[in-house]
Structures are given as C-alpha cells and as structure tokens.
Amino acid sequence: MTASCSHLNQPGVVSLTIEGVDERTVLDFAYALVLRNNVSGPGEPWRVPGRPGVSVQVYGHLEPAEEPELAAES
C-alpha cells in the first residue's frame, strides 16, 4: 500500500507505514502517535501475502512553526 498523492500535496505532510507482528501492536503504536503528534488515526490494517506481520498507515503534518529549515536555504 502506498500513500495517495492527494494526501501529500503540501509541505510538512508525511505518510508513515507502521509494521509490526500483529494488529494490536501496530494499532496501539499508531494511536500513541495520534495522542502526541499531529497525526491522523490509522487506516485499516493490512497484510501482504507471503510476508509476516501487519501494517497500518497514518498521515502527519508539521505545524508551520515546527517545520525545520533546510541548511541549503540558509
């Protein structure tokens, strides 16, 4: 599963894929991110046939004041 380009249309927006051994682990971690950061709730967990584990995807956004300045811009 990959991020939809429509979700990544502005600076500061990221897509994170969380992988773990089971649904509970990845969902608990995703919700921990939600509580501490500007992160969406997780999407539906999915498995890839032939690969161990489960994955979920979340989207995050840096607030404008939190966006790091790149060294090349200074």
Order of alpha helices (4+ residues) and beta strands (2+ residues): beta-alpha-beta
